[in-house]
């Protein structure tokens, strides 16, 4: 016979882990190093991406 695998429903704490801070405006910003130059504006930019939720923001230099 095969092994029995117990399926566990995720608890509300595990389901929303890390998302409550982002909803309150406390993102964990990290610099994305692939994009450094905006071709349309012709300026250097810094792209930040949140490690928790994936939201991006752009800052001109």
FIDREN-195506 format. One record per atom (N, C-alpha, C, O, CB): residue in three letters; atom name; residue number from 1; z, x, y. Coordinates in Angstrom, 3 decimals. Atoms other than C-alpha are relative to their C-alpha. Glycine has a CB too. Layout:
<ALA CA NUM <Z X Y>>
...
This chain:
<UNK N 1 <0.000 0.827 -1.177>>
<UNK CA 1 <0.000 0.000 0.000>>
<UNK C 1 <0.000 0.878 1.250>>
<UNK O 1 <0.286 2.074 1.189>>
<UNK CB 1 <1.205 -0.945 -0.007>>
<UNK N 2 <0.044 -0.717 -1.271>>
<UNK CA 2 <-0.366 0.983 3.636>>
<UNK C 2 <1.348 0.028 0.702>>
<UNK O 2 <2.271 -0.701 0.341>>
<UNK CB 2 <-1.027 -0.624 0.906>>
<UNK N 3 <-1.227 -0.075 -0.800>>
<UNK CA 3 <2.301 1.923 6.126>>
<UNK C 3 <0.067 -1.180 0.953>>
<UNK O 3 <-0.956 -1.623 1.477>>
<UNK CB 3 <0.068 1.332 0.786>>
<UNK N 4 <-0.211 1.107 -0.933>>
<UNK CA 4 <3.755 -0.861 8.231>>
<UNK C 4 <0.332 0.584 1.364>>
<UNK O 4 <1.280 1.356 1.507>>
<UNK CB 4 <1.136 -0.957 -0.493>>
<UNK N 5 <-0.191 -0.496 -1.358>>
<UNK CA 5 <3.491 -0.158 11.951>>
<UNK C 5 <0.638 -1.109 0.827>>
<UNK O 5 <0.058 -2.185 0.963>>
<UNK CB 5 <-1.353 0.468 0.632>>
<UNK N 6 <-0.617 1.050 -0.824>>
<UNK CA 6 <5.918 -2.075 14.150>>
<UNK C 6 <-0.656 -0.047 1.380>>
<UNK O 6 <-0.754 0.974 2.060>>
<UNK CB 6 <1.526 0.240 0.141>>
<UNK N 7 <0.575 0.182 -1.323>>
<UNK CA 7 <4.240 -3.487 17.260>>
<UNK C 7 <1.106 -0.442 0.944>>
<UNK O 7 <1.847 -1.384 0.660>>
<UNK CB 7 <-1.164 -1.033 -0.025>>
<UNK N 8 <-1.063 0.287 -0.946>>
<UNK CA 8 <6.507 -3.525 20.270>>
<UNK C 8 <-0.624 -0.468 1.310>>
<UNK O 8 <-1.506 0.190 1.862>>
<UNK CB 8 <0.902 1.245 0.224>>
<UNK N 9 <0.455 0.519 -1.280>>
<UNK CA 9 <5.887 -5.635 23.338>>
<UNK C 9 <0.650 0.828 1.109>>
<UNK O 9 <1.865 1.023 1.088>>
<UNK CB 9 <0.343 -1.523 0.151>>
<UNK N 10 <-0.602 -0.831 -1.050>>
<UNK CA 10 <6.356 -3.482 26.472>>
<UNK C 10 <0.974 -0.802 0.857>>
<UNK O 10 <0.702 -1.941 1.236>>
<UNK CB 10 <-1.090 0.609 0.887>>
<UNK N 11 <-0.995 0.666 -0.837>>
<UNK CA 11 <9.440 -4.341 28.455>>
<UNK C 11 <-0.479 -0.008 1.454>>
<UNK O 11 <-1.347 0.788 1.811>>
<UNK CB 11 <1.382 0.703 -0.119>>
<UNK N 12 <0.411 0.026 -1.415>>
<UNK CA 12 <9.087 -5.243 32.159>>
<UNK C 12 <0.253 1.322 0.715>>
<UNK O 12 <-0.473 1.672 1.646>>
<UNK CB 12 <0.732 -1.111 0.730>>
<UNK N 13 <-0.285 -1.289 -0.627>>
<UNK CA 13 <10.646 -1.898 33.077>>
<UNK C 13 <-1.106 0.995 -0.323>>
<UNK O 13 <-1.540 1.731 0.563>>
<UNK CB 13 <1.366 0.545 -0.465>>
<UNK N 14 <1.072 -0.915 0.384>>
<UNK CA 14 <8.002 0.052 31.129>>
<UNK C 14 <-1.347 -0.435 0.566>>
<UNK O 14 <-2.191 0.399 0.891>>
<UNK CB 14 <-0.085 0.099 -1.515>>
<UNK N 15 <1.276 0.526 -0.467>>
<UNK CA 15 <5.184 -2.226 32.279>>
<UNK C 15 <-0.267 0.353 1.464>>
<UNK O 15 <-1.406 0.642 1.828>>
<UNK CB 15 <-0.037 -1.506 -0.183>>
<UNK N 16 <0.163 -0.224 -1.441>>
<UNK CA 16 <5.780 -1.669 36.018>>
<UNK C 16 <0.514 1.368 0.432>>
<UNK O 16 <0.774 1.579 1.616>>
<UNK CB 16 <0.721 -1.086 0.781>>
<UNK N 17 <-0.555 -1.310 -0.317>>
<UNK CA 17 <6.999 1.927 35.841>>
<UNK C 17 <-0.938 0.762 0.946>>
<UNK O 17 <-2.116 0.942 0.637>>
<UNK CB 17 <0.242 0.810 -1.294>>
<UNK N 18 <0.769 -0.774 -0.960>>
<UNK CA 18 <5.807 3.906 38.885>>
<UNK C 18 <-0.784 -0.814 1.001>>
<UNK O 18 <-1.283 -0.250 1.974>>
<UNK CB 18 <-0.921 0.870 -0.716>>
<UNK N 19 <0.807 0.817 -0.905>>
<UNK CA 19 <4.085 0.982 40.602>>
<UNK C 19 <0.818 -0.581 1.142>>
<UNK O 19 <0.259 -0.919 2.185>>
<UNK CB 19 <-0.663 -1.119 -0.767>>
<UNK N 20 <-0.809 0.611 -1.047>>
<UNK CA 20 <7.018 -0.332 42.619>>
<UNK C 20 <0.100 0.903 1.218>>
<UNK O 20 <0.177 0.409 2.343>>
<UNK CB 20 <1.389 -0.323 -0.525>>
<UNK N 21 <-0.045 -0.913 -1.141>>
<UNK CA 21 <7.165 2.785 44.780>>
<UNK C 21 <-1.284 -0.091 0.818>>
<UNK O 21 <-1.235 -0.081 2.048>>
<UNK CB 21 <0.223 1.443 -0.475>>
<UNK N 22 <1.276 0.094 -0.715>>
<UNK CA 22 <3.469 2.511 45.650>>
<UNK C 22 <-0.116 -1.314 0.766>>
<UNK O 22 <-0.678 -1.340 1.861>>
<UNK CB 22 <-1.167 0.135 -0.979>>
<UNK N 23 <0.041 1.274 -0.716>>
<UNK CA 23 <3.829 -1.152 46.583>>
<UNK C 23 <0.852 0.031 1.250>>
<UNK O 23 <0.585 -0.694 2.207>>
<UNK CB 23 <0.457 -1.126 -0.902>>
<UNK N 24 <-0.873 -0.121 -1.168>>
<UNK CA 24 <6.582 -0.160 48.996>>
<UNK C 24 <-0.514 1.031 0.999>>
<UNK O 24 <0.099 1.229 2.047>>
<UNK CB 24 <1.406 0.369 -0.437>>
<UNK N 25 <0.593 -0.970 -0.917>>
<UNK CA 25 <4.358 2.502 50.604>>
<UNK C 25 <0.386 1.440 -0.273>>
<UNK O 25 <0.068 2.321 0.526>>
<UNK CB 25 <0.377 -0.339 1.385>>
<UNK N 26 <-0.405 -1.362 0.338>>
<UNK CA 26 <5.827 5.566 48.886>>
<UNK C 26 <-0.917 0.550 -1.085>>
<UNK O 26 <-0.552 0.601 -2.260>>
<UNK CB 26 <1.480 0.039 -0.464>>
<UNK N 27 <0.981 -0.543 0.937>>
<UNK CA 27 <2.729 7.071 47.277>>
<UNK C 27 <0.319 1.459 -0.306>>
<UNK O 27 <1.044 2.124 0.434>>
<UNK CB 27 <-1.430 -0.131 0.569>>
<UNK N 28 <-0.144 -1.403 0.387>>
<UNK CA 28 <2.638 10.408 45.485>>
<UNK C 28 <-1.375 0.646 0.200>>
<UNK O 28 <-2.187 0.706 -0.723>>
<UNK CB 28 <0.515 0.154 -1.506>>
<UNK N 29 <1.322 -0.496 -0.376>>
<UNK CA 29 <-0.304 12.035 47.294>>
<UNK C 29 <-0.246 1.385 -0.569>>
<UNK O 29 <0.625 2.254 -0.529>>
<UNK CB 29 <-0.151 0.025 1.516>>
<UNK N 30 <0.468 -1.298 0.468>>
<UNK CA 30 <-2.231 14.911 45.721>>
<UNK C 30 <-1.387 0.236 0.574>>
<UNK O 30 <-2.171 -0.703 0.716>>
<UNK CB 30 <-0.014 0.074 -1.562>>
<UNK N 31 <1.275 -0.345 -0.620>>
<UNK CA 31 <-5.198 16.738 47.246>>
<UNK C 31 <-1.087 0.057 -1.070>>
<UNK O 31 <-0.903 0.672 -2.121>>
<UNK CB 31 <0.100 1.352 0.753>>
<UNK N 32 <1.176 -0.076 0.864>>
<UNK CA 32 <-8.605 16.219 45.589>>
<UNK C 32 <-0.867 1.119 0.549>>
<UNK O 32 <-1.297 1.057 1.701>>
<UNK CB 32 <-0.787 -1.374 -0.060>>
<UNK N 33 <0.676 -1.190 -0.506>>
<UNK CA 33 <-10.409 19.546 45.843>>
<UNK C 33 <-1.516 -0.034 -0.184>>
<UNK O 33 <-2.200 0.870 0.295>>
<UNK CB 33 <0.553 1.214 -0.678>>
<UNK N 34 <1.444 0.042 0.209>>
<UNK CA 34 <-13.913 18.466 44.776>>
<UNK C 34 <-0.759 -0.341 1.286>>
<UNK O 34 <-1.814 0.232 1.555>>
<UNK CB 34 <-0.338 -1.015 -1.084>>
<UNK N 35 <0.670 0.421 -1.233>>
<UNK CA 35 <-14.806 16.774 48.086>>
<UNK C 35 <0.691 0.655 1.187>>
<UNK O 35 <1.865 0.391 1.446>>
<UNK CB 35 <0.007 -1.554 0.145>>
<UNK N 36 <-0.567 -0.663 -1.175>>
<UNK CA 36 <-14.265 18.939 51.166>>
<UNK C 36 <-0.825 -0.226 1.249>>
<UNK O 36 <-0.351 0.041 2.353>>
<UNK CB 36 <0.131 1.476 -0.252>>
<UNK N 37 <0.883 0.131 -1.151>>
<UNK CA 37 <-17.213 18.090 53.419>>
<UNK C 37 <-0.657 -1.373 -0.041>>
<UNK O 37 <-1.242 -1.756 -1.054>>
<UNK CB 37 <-1.070 1.129 0.018>>
<UNK N 38 <0.636 1.304 -0.106>>
<UNK CA 38 <-18.411 14.672 54.585>>
<UNK C 38 <-1.383 0.197 0.605>>
<UNK O 38 <-1.507 0.641 1.747>>
<UNK CB 38 <0.858 -0.987 0.858>>
<UNK N 39 <1.374 -0.238 -0.430>>
<UNK CA 39 <-22.202 14.780 54.861>>
<UNK C 39 <-0.396 -0.947 1.124>>
<UNK O 39 <-1.107 -0.540 2.043>>
<UNK CB 39 <-0.959 -0.153 -1.177>>
<UNK N 40 <0.410 0.981 -1.013>>
<UNK CA 40 <-22.567 11.598 56.948>>
<UNK C 40 <0.574 0.324 1.370>>
<UNK O 40 <-0.125 0.202 2.375>>
<UNK CB 40 <0.431 -1.398 -0.417>>
<UNK N 41 <-0.623 -0.318 -1.281>>
<UNK CA 41 <-20.097 12.654 59.655>>
<UNK C 41 <-0.157 1.471 0.361>>
<UNK O 41 <0.005 1.837 1.525>>
<UNK CB 41 <1.471 -0.368 -0.030>>
<UNK N 42 <0.177 -1.426 -0.260>>
<UNK CA 42 <-20.740 16.393 59.312>>
<UNK C 42 <1.305 0.696 0.321>>
<UNK O 42 <1.328 1.631 1.121>>
<UNK CB 42 <-0.967 0.202 1.129>>
<UNK N 43 <-1.314 -0.566 -0.291>>
<UNK CA 43 <-17.025 17.207 59.307>>
<UNK C 43 <0.722 0.351 -1.292>>
<UNK O 43 <0.424 -0.184 -2.360>>
<UNK CB 43 <0.842 -0.980 0.832>>
<UNK N 44 <-0.864 -0.306 1.132>>
<UNK CA 44 <-14.481 18.780 57.009>>
<UNK C 44 <1.018 -1.121 -0.178>>
<UNK O 44 <1.574 -1.623 0.799>>
<UNK CB 44 <0.711 1.361 0.200>>
<UNK N 45 <-0.952 1.058 0.286>>
<UNK CA 45 <-12.270 16.214 55.312>>
<UNK C 45 <0.943 0.455 -1.109>>
<UNK O 45 <0.620 1.347 -1.894>>
<UNK CB 45 <-0.728 -1.306 -0.397>>
<UNK N 46 <-0.940 -0.188 1.093>>
<UNK CA 46 <-9.223 16.231 53.062>>
<UNK C 46 <0.180 -1.347 -0.666>>
<UNK O 46 <0.560 -2.321 -0.017>>
<UNK CB 46 <1.369 0.585 0.497>>
<UNK N 47 <-0.127 1.241 0.754>>
<UNK CA 47 <-9.186 13.584 50.347>>
<UNK C 47 <1.296 0.067 -0.798>>
<UNK O 47 <1.528 1.016 -1.547>>
<UNK CB 47 <-1.235 -0.232 -0.938>>
<UNK N 48 <-1.251 0.101 0.737>>
<UNK CA 48 <-5.795 12.528 48.982>>
<UNK C 48 <-0.114 -1.155 -0.988>>
<UNK O 48 <-0.699 -2.190 -0.670>>
<UNK CB 48 <1.211 -0.202 0.964>>
<UNK N 49 <-0.006 1.038 1.017>>
<UNK CA 49 <-5.341 10.511 45.772>>
<UNK C 49 <1.420 -0.150 -0.533>>
<UNK O 49 <2.088 0.841 -0.824>>
<UNK CB 49 <-0.998 0.331 -1.149>>
<UNK N 50 <-1.344 0.264 0.512>>
<UNK CA 50 <-2.124 8.864 44.604>>
<UNK C 50 <0.005 0.236 -1.509>>
<UNK O 50 <-0.865 -0.260 -2.225>>
<UNK CB 50 <0.459 -1.458 0.340>>
<UNK N 51 <-0.088 -0.313 1.419>>
<UNK CA 51 <-1.050 10.170 41.203>>
<UNK C 51 <0.438 -1.203 -0.818>>
<UNK O 51 <0.173 -1.254 -2.019>>
<UNK CB 51 <0.956 1.149 -0.222>>
<UNK N 52 <-0.499 1.156 0.737>>
<UNK CA 52 <0.554 6.840 40.269>>
<UNK C 52 <-1.013 -1.135 -0.077>>
<UNK O 52 <-1.310 -1.634 -1.163>>
<UNK CB 52 <1.266 -0.500 0.636>>
<UNK N 53 <0.836 1.210 -0.020>>
<UNK CA 53 <-1.832 4.082 41.375>>
<UNK C 53 <-1.479 0.289 0.185>>
<UNK O 53 <-2.299 -0.590 -0.081>>
<UNK CB 53 <0.458 -0.915 1.095>>
<UNK N 54 <1.402 -0.355 -0.150>>
<UNK CA 54 <-5.092 5.921 42.154>>
<UNK C 54 <-0.614 -0.326 1.349>>
<UNK O 54 <-1.820 -0.154 1.528>>
<UNK CB 54 <-0.771 -0.671 -1.038>>
<UNK N 55 <0.505 0.298 -1.339>>
<UNK CA 55 <-5.415 4.832 45.797>>
<UNK C 55 <-0.391 1.299 0.701>>
<UNK O 55 <0.240 2.336 0.501>>
<UNK CB 55 <1.058 -0.773 0.831>>
<UNK N 56 <0.465 -1.188 -0.707>>
<UNK CA 56 <-7.322 7.250 48.031>>
<UNK C 56 <0.109 -0.188 1.499>>
<UNK O 56 <0.006 -1.301 2.015>>
<UNK CB 56 <-1.438 0.325 -0.384>>
<UNK N 57 <0.057 0.014 -1.464>>
<UNK CA 57 <-7.053 8.184 51.696>>
<UNK C 57 <-0.712 1.270 0.433>>
<UNK O 57 <-0.657 2.293 -0.249>>
<UNK CB 57 <1.440 -0.101 0.646>>
<UNK N 58 <0.789 -1.112 -0.520>>
<UNK CA 58 <-9.224 10.485 53.794>>
<UNK C 58 <0.563 0.401 1.345>>
<UNK O 58 <0.875 -0.451 2.178>>
<UNK CB 58 <-1.503 -0.374 0.117>>
<UNK N 59 <-0.502 -0.511 -1.259>>
<UNK CA 59 <-8.031 12.688 56.607>>
<UNK C 59 <-0.998 1.012 0.565>>
<UNK O 59 <-1.365 1.970 -0.116>>
<UNK CB 59 <1.399 0.641 -0.183>>
<UNK N 60 <0.918 -0.928 -0.651>>
<UNK CA 60 <-10.386 14.417 59.068>>
<UNK C 60 <0.756 1.188 0.546>>
<UNK O 60 <1.895 1.068 0.997>>
<UNK CB 60 <-0.776 -0.694 1.117>>
<UNK N 61 <-0.637 -1.216 -0.544>>
<UNK CA 61 <-9.637 17.960 60.113>>
<UNK C 61 <-0.462 0.258 1.399>>
<UNK O 61 <-0.038 1.232 2.020>>
<UNK CB 61 <-0.298 1.218 -0.871>>
